[in-house]
Each structure stands twice: as C-alpha cells, then as structure tokens.
Amino acid sequence: MALMITRSRILLKCTGKLRLFSSNAIPKSININEVDYETNEHWTNVTPSIVSLTDRSLHVHESHPVSILREMIEQKLNSTDKAFNIYNNFKPVVSVYDNFDSLGFPEDHPGRSKSDTYYVNDKHLLRTHTSAHEMKCFKDIKSDQSSSNSGRSGFLISADVYRRDEIDRTHYPAFHQMEGARIWKREKALNSNKEPQHIVQLRKDIKKLGDQLEKEETKLIVEDDKSLEGNPKQDYMTELEVELCQQHLKRSVELVVSEVFNQKITSMKNSNVADIPKELKVRWIKAYFPWTAPSWEIEVWWQGDWLEVCGCGLVREQVLLNSGFEKDSTIGWAFGLGLDRIAMLLFEVPDIRLFWTMDERFHTQFIKGKINPFVPYSKYPGTLRDVSFWLANDDNAIEVHENDVMEIVRNEGGDLVESVKLIDEFTSSKSGKKSLCYRINYQSMDRNVTNEEINEIQEKVRDELVNKYNVELR
C-alpha cells in the first residue's frame, strides 16, 4: 500500500508534437521480461534504460541489502502465527485496471498521469506500487479458505516498482516496496452471551502481538490519536470491529518497526557507536489512501528527525468485492512500505544508485541475515554542468511535468547522473519569455569520468530539450 506523490508542474511551450520514447520513432513493440507488448504513440513513455532494470529482481538476491531487509520482515511477521503467504516473483508489467481501477483510484488522480507513470501502452504499465497485485492475492486467500479451513489469512508481496521522479541521492526510477494484508471472515455470535468467532480470534491475535512486543529489547514509546475524526470508518463495519482491526494492524506494523530498528541498534552496538537509543519513539498520523479507510502512517523518531516508515489502513470493502468476496462478509487491513529507504538507513548506504551498481566492491560487503554499515570505496569526483534555456513564447503550450525534463537527463546520462536541480527561474520583462536553468551533477560511483564523456552527454541533453520542447538554448 504505497503513497502516491506528485511533483509541481511547469509549462513548457512547444510548437511540435511531444515525443515520449526518445529522439527516434517509437518501436512497434517492446519486449519486457520475454513478453512482446505493442506500443501506442500517445501512451508509450517507457525508455530502454528503464526496461533494462525490469529483470534485475534485486529483492530476491539473498545478500543484497533490500533482500536482507525483506526476509527479516517476512520472518518477523510470520513468527506469531504463520498467517502470511509470501509473493516475491510478480513481473513488473501490469494492467491499468490492476494498478489503478481495482484499487479505487479516481480517473483524475495524479498518479495516473504520464508524467508520473511509465506506460507500456494504453492498457499496460510498469507497476507504480505492489498494491497492483492485491486483488490476485486476496483471490488466492479466498480460494484457499474455500478449499480448506486452515488456509492462510494474509499475504506479503515484495517487488520492484517504477515511477518517473526527480533525480537525487534518495530517488531512483525503480525502487522496492513491500505490501502486507490480513483478513477475517465475519461470523455471527452463536448466542447473545458470546462474541462472534472473528472477534474472539482478533482479541487472541492482538494479545499474541502485544506479548511479542513486550519481549523486544528496545521498547517502543507509542503516540497514537485513536479518534476517527476526519478519518471515518466504513459503514459496514461495527465500531468494535474497527477498533480491534486497527489494533491488530498497528501492533503488527509496530512489530516490524521494532524488529528493523532493534536490528539497527544491535549493528550500532557491534560497531561501538556512541549515543545508542535506549527507547524508540513512534507516532501514528491520520492519512488518506484510495483503497483503505480509515488510514494511517507511522513515523519513527530517529537521529533527531521523524521518519515516515509505512502507510496503512483498513481495506475498503470495494477492493474485497473486486476480489470475489461477498458483501459484508470480510474485514481486514493492509500496509505498504518502501524497502529502499529503510535499507539505506540500516546499511548506511548514502546513494540509492548503489543498490543498482554491478560493482562487486559493493555487493561483497553484505551477507544474508546480517546488518552491517556500508564501507565506502574510493570517492570519484563529480562534475557540474548547467543547462539554461528560454521557453518558446507563443500560445501553443503543452503542460509538461518537471519529471519529463528529468527523464531526458536520466535517459542520456543513466546512473552517471547524481542529481538534477532547478537553480534559476525568471521571466524577461522585455520579451515576456521564461528562462529555466537546471544544474546537473554527474558523478560515477564506480570510476572516473572524463570531461569529453560528460560534454558529449550534456550536448545530447541540450539537443533533446530543443527537439522535444522547441526551447531556445542560452
């Protein structure tokens, strides 16, 4: 369950048709994970450099930091009652329906835009979150429960996801998420003196989670506004069901947070780090997601700042109905978290690009099941280049997301691009034209780069800006 974030838009004046794939014509088809997909000139915006990432599957390489974290969370959540089926092998191309429609995303939601999402064609895209597989996994649970009373009632999905975004040390067009969910079949009480079985089971499960949290070495200090004001429940659920379901959700997520940060604290102790936390402060914040209600985020106080770790909530009934469950029959929760950001913290990795490097000096530092800080190898110098241009000043304007400019730089420079920032913006009082200046920091993590190499890339960036947006270079 992932939070969709959109960036500010800028208007780039264009006299020509916007080309989304590259300076060359869009191919008739694209092969992704050994499947050919027809392209669509109005929708296809996935680039060859992004396609090349889709078969890496870093989250299942057992000694990769993202995989180490994934397995740690899976083991912790299944340590209580083994309720979760594990899914780690879903392919990244999904339907627009599964990624957005099945989860209740409005038609005008910014996450659907071509500026934020990599479209293969008008019907398929590179998933923007692991929630794209929620419906399939809920259907699996329903099938298991129909054939056996002992079927598991939850699932965990981990996968690489893709979004067009800014370029800096913490953003990369491909990253990794984990999705988790639990459900309970609603039962009627056998008589007025007893609670329904699903309520009894929820109470038992919550106690197990609470007992487990009490055993954690570093205790959590939890701040939680439990009121539903501004965060209303769904009508079909009773107040007791909402209360118990949210308790189970929050204790489960707190167990994950406790495990992750206790592992980090142990690593810090082994490295003789000073000022090790003696307790962990966390707080629950009301939130909104299209496919849960009510919804929350959890933040952890770490090294002087509040860090957002996870978004979660009680699954909207429409998602369950889309998965084949009968009306009023089922309640449950779901959460989603970003594995890369947490792994960067745990393993002290300073640049998200390192997760994707082929350099063995990175990969040989980590082993399955162990958290240890990354030791930087030689720091290669970076080099700055600015690109400044006037936007065309006419009435033929096309709204273009700033991410489109980022995509040009990323497509030409690849992982040599450390960051791109808009450093200057002004409008001429004489001509009325608008000027933008972007500063690009080129820095390889693995080798020295030459001025000649960077100048060639920079020239391609400049050419693409002119070709796509008809800008006037300064």
N, C-alpha and C positions, 0 to 999 in steps of 0.2 A: 504494500500500500504506500504509494510514493507521492510526495507533494509535488505538484506541477508548478514551476516558477517561470514567469515570463519577464523579459527584459524590456527596457524602453525602446520605442521605435523612432526612427529618423526617416525623413522624406528625402529620397534621392531622386533627382529629376532625370528621367530617362526619355530619350527620343526613340530608342529601338526596343525591340521585344526582349524581355528579360530571359536570359538563358540560364537554366538552373544546374545543368550537369557539368559542363566545362566549356572551354572555348571551342571545342569540337561539337559536332552534332551528337545528340543523344543516341546511343545504340538502340537497335530494335528490341534487344533483350539483355538482361543482366543475370549472370549466374551467381547465386549466393547459396553456399552450403550444398553444392551439387544439384541445385534446382534452378531451372531457367524461368525467369519472370519477364513477361512483356512489359516494356516501358510505356510511359504516357508523357507526351511532350509538355502537358500542362501540370503534371504532378511529380514526375521523377526528379528528385534532387539529391539522391544518394550518390556519393562520389566513389571512385575506385579506391581511394585511400581509406575510406570508411568501410567499404566492402571487405578490404583485406584484413580487418580486425575481427570479422564475424566468425572465424573458425579458430580463434586463439583459445577460448574457454579457460581463461586463467583461474577461474574459481574452482576448477577441479584438478589443478596441478598441485599435488599434495604438499609441496614445500613452498608454494607461493603464499605470501602474507594474506592475501584475500581468501585463499582456500583454508589456511590455518584458522583464521577467524570464523569462517563459515562453519567448519567442522566443530569448533569449540561451542558455538551457539546451538547447533543441532544436538550435540551430546547433552548439553545442559537442559534444554527444553524437554528432551525425551527421557531425562533421568528421573522424572517424577512418576510418569505413568505410561511412557512409550506410546503417546497418543498421536504422534505426527508421522505421516508418510513423507518421505524425502524425495524431492524432484530437483535434479541438478542438470538435466540434459535437454531441456527445451531449446529448440532452434530460434534464432532471433527474429525471423520474418513472421509476422502475424497479420491477421486481417484487421482492417479499420474497425470492424464490429467488435472484435475481441478486445482491442486496445482501448476503445472509447465507448461505443454504444452500449455494450453489455454491462458497463460499469456506471451508466447514467451520466456520462459527460454531456453537457449541453452542446448544441450544434455550434454555438459561438464561443466555446471555451478556447482560450488562447493556446492551450496545449495541442489543439488540432491543427494549428497553422503550419504552413510550410516553412515559416521562419524558425519554428521550434522543433520540428519533427522531420526525420529522414523518411521520405516516401519512396517506395519502390515503384508503385504505380497508384492509380486512384483507389484500389481496393486493398493494397498491402503496404506495410511499412516496417521499419525496424522498431521493435517494441520500445516504448518510452518508459515502461515500468514492468515489473514482474506481475502486476495485477492483471495483465493481459491473459494470464493462464489460470486465473482464479476460477472461472466458470468450469473449465475442464477438470480441475482438482476437486471442486465441490461435487461435480457429477460422479467422480470416482468414489468419493465418500458415500454418496447416496447408493451407488451400485454395491459397494462393499456391505453397507448396512442392510441392504435388501437381501443379500445372499447369506449373511452371517451376522449373528448378534454380537460378535466380538470384533467387528470391523473398527478400524481406527477412525477417530472423530476429528482429526486435524491434519494439516499439511504444512510443509515448509518448502518454499521454492527459492532457489538461488540462480541468478542468471546475469549475463551481461545485458545492459540496456543502453539506449542511444538517444542523445539529444543534441541539437545544434545549440551551442552555448558560447559564452565568452572564453577567452584564452588566458589562463594564468596557472599558477602552480597547483591550484586545487580543482581546476575544471578541465575535463577531457571529454571529447565527444562520445566516448564509450566508458562506462563505469559499471559497477555491480551492485545489485540490490538483493535483499532477502525479504520474502513475503511469508507471513505465517497466519494461520487461521485455526479456530476451533469452533465446533458447533455442538448443540444439544437438541435432541428431539423433545418437543414439548409433550408432556404427559398430563393426564387428568388424575387428580387425587382419588385413591380407591375409596376413601370415606372422608367425612368432614374433619376428622380428628388427625389426619395425616397430610403431610405436604406431598405434592406431586414428586414423582421419582427424579425428574430432572433438577428440581430444586434441591432435593436431598443430595444428589450427586454433585451439584455445584458447590454446596457447602463443604462436602468432603474434600473436593479437589482444592478449594481455596485454603482449607486447613493444611493440606499437604504442602502447598506452595509457601504458606506462611512459616511452617516448621522448617522448610528448606532455607528460607531467607534468614532465619534466626541462626543457622549454622555457619553463615558466611563470615569470613574472618574480619573484614572491614564492613561495619554496619551502614545501612542506608538511613539517612535522615530525610524523610519524605514530606514535602509540602504539597497539599492537594486540596483544591477547592472542589468539593463533591457536588455542588449545586448544579442543576441543569438549566439555570437561567441563561438564555442566549445559546444554549446547546441542547435543544429539546430532544426527548426520546421519540421513538416511533410509536404510533398509536396502538399497534397490535401487541406490543409488549407491556406486561404489567410493571409497576414501579419496582416490585421485588425482583423480577427478572432482570431489569435494567441494573439495579444495584448489585446483584450477585454477578451478573455477567461482566460488568465493568470492574468489579473487584478481581475476578479471575484474570481478566485481561491485564490489569495494572500489576498484579503480583507476578504474572508471567513475564511481562516486559521488565519489571524491576529485577527479576531473577537474571535475565540476560545482561542488564546493565551491571549488576553486582558481579557476575562472572567475568565480564570483559574488563572492568576496572580493577577487580581484585587480581586478575592475571597481570595487568599492567603494574600494579603496586608490587607484586612479587618480583617482576622483572627489575623494577627500580631498586628494590632491596638487594637483589643479586648484583647490581651494578654499583652499590654503595652510594646511591643518590641521596642527597640531603633533602630535608623538608618533605618527607613522605606523608601523605594524608592519613589521618587516623580515623576519619569517617568520610562518607560520601554524601553530599547534599544533592538531592534531586527534586525537581518540581514538575507538576503536571499543569499544562496550559490548555485551555479550551481551543479547539481548532475546527476547521471545516474541510471535509473531503467529499467528493460527489458520491462515493459508494459506502459511506459509513455515517451513522447518526445514533447517538451523539459521538463526537470525535475529540481526540486529544493529541498533544505532543508531549514528550518527556524531554526535559533538559537536565544536564548534569553540570554541577559546578566543578570546573577542573582548571587548575593553574590560573585562577583569577578571572575566569570567564564562564558564562553559561553556554554550554554546547548542546545544540539540538541533536538528539540521537535517533528519535523514532517518531513516526506518525501512526496513529491507530484509532480504532473506534469499533462500535457495534455494527455488524454488517447490515446494510439496508436490505429489507426483505425482497425488493425487486431483483437484486443480484441472486438471491437464493431461488426465487421463482424462475429466473432465466436459466438456472442450473437444473431445473426439474423438480424442485421441492414443492410440496403442496402449500397452499396459502395457510398462514397461521400455524404452520407445523414445526418451525425450526427457529432457534435463536443462535447467535454466535458473534464472534469478534474476529478482527483481522488487524495485522500490523505490517508496516513496511519500514525498512531501514537501509541506509546506504553503507555498504561494506567498505568501500574505498576510504572514505573519510575516517572511519573508525580505525581501519588498518593503518592509515598514515599516522594516527596518534599512537597506537600501540607499538608500532615498529619504528617510530620516529623517522618516517620517510618524508623528506622535505618537498618533494615534487611528484605529483601524481603520474607524470610521464614515466617515472622509474618503474612503475608496475608493468609497463608495456615494453621495456627495454629487452633486447636479446643478449645484453652483456652478462656474461657468467659471473663477473665480479659482484653483480647484484644478487643473482639467484643462488649462488653458493653460500650466501650468508645465512640462509634460513633452512630450518628442518621442520618436518611435520610435528605438530603438537607443542612447539616451543615458541615463546615470545622473547625476542631479544632486539635491542636497538640496532638499526641500520648504521653501519660504519661507512661514511662517505669515502669514495675513492677519489682520485685526482679531480680537482675542480677545474673544468675547462673554461676559459674566459668567454664572456658573451660579447656581442657587438650590437649596437643600436642603429636602427635605420628609421627615418621618418618618411611618411608619405603624406603629402598635402595636396588638396585638390579643391577646385570650385565645383559646386553642383550646378548642373545646367539650369538656366533661369528662364523657364517657359511654363506653359500651362499643362504640358503633358507629363504629369507627375505620377510615379508609381510608388506606393508605400513599401519600403524595404526595411526589414528588421536589421538592426546593427549586426546580428549574427550572420547575415549574408556577407557583410564585409569580412567578418572573422573567418568565414568559410573559404573565401578567396585566399586569404593568407595561409590558412591551415592546409588547403589543397596544394598550394605551391611549395610551402616550406615544411610541411609534415611535422615531425617531432623535433625539428631544429628550432621551432618557434616556442619560446618560453612564455612570452606574454605579449598581448596587444592591448594598448590603451589609447582612448581618445584623449589627447592632451590639449587640444585647442579647437575652438569653435567660435566663429564670428560671422556677421553679415556686413558686407560692404555698404557704406552709406551712399556711395556713388552709383554702383551698379545694381545694388539690391541682391547680389549673389551671396550665397552662403558658402563659407570655407570650413573644411574639416581637416584636422591633422591627426594622424594615428602614429604612435611610436611603437615599433616592433623590436622586441628583444630576441635576437637569435642566439641560442646557446645550446650546444650539444651536450648531452650527459656522458657521451662515450668517447669523444675525440675532439681534436682541434678542427675548427673550420677556417677556411681561407676567405679573405676579402673578395676574391674573384668568385668563389662559390656563392657567397651571400649576395653580392651585387647582381649575379645572374638571377637568383630567386627574386630579389627585390624588383628587378626590371619586369619579370613575369607578373608580379603582383600589380605593378603600375599598369601594365598592358591590359590585364583582366579588368581592372577598375574602369578603364576607358572603354573597353569592348562591351562590358555589361551595362554600365551606367552612364556612358557618354559624358564623363566628368572631364574637366579641364585641369590637367596637372599643373602644379605650381613649382 
